[in-house]
């Protein structure tokens, strides 16, 4: 219904940048990634100052595994809105995928500085710290996530990975077991636990 309403709106006024942006968002949610990208591009061609469209485009480019282009989109959003914690977090995720761990960490720190209770940024910060083998700091970031979101499967699984990296296998196993107790169908925790049994 939302897509049909947006198409009708755009048939009446094809110059509505916000409607093109919204259409891109809806198409992405429907898994129609290429048409979604076209909609974001139309929105930005009409109004390059839509920071939210640059962020949405960056999120979509990550779905398409085009992480370098995603970094560019988030950077454009930040040039327009330097307080956009979501853009910093998104750029950090893309940089992490590009193995630019220190730059990713800086982005997550910027996101948290702008929104201290941004649980996803704390989680991603922990992931970047883990990649940098700064294990104690990674655990501290994951502790913040647990304080903000309560028990969640991904955080316990990631804590297990950190403990495994520290060669504290009993603690790692306890974390994987905790993740599995929260979601018995979470494949990464089962996989990671199986590796400890080798």
Secondary structure, 3 states (H helix, E strand, C coil): CHHHHHHHHHHHCCCCHHHHHHHHHHHHHCCCHHHHHHHHHHHHHHCCCCHHHHHHHHHHHHHCCCHHHHHHHHHHHHHHCCCCHHHHHHHHHHHHHCCCHHHHHHHHHHHHHHCCCCHHHHHHHHHHHHHCCCHHHHHHHHHHHHHHHCCCHHHHHHHHHHHHHCCCHHHHHHHHHHHHHHCCCCHHHHHHHHHHCC
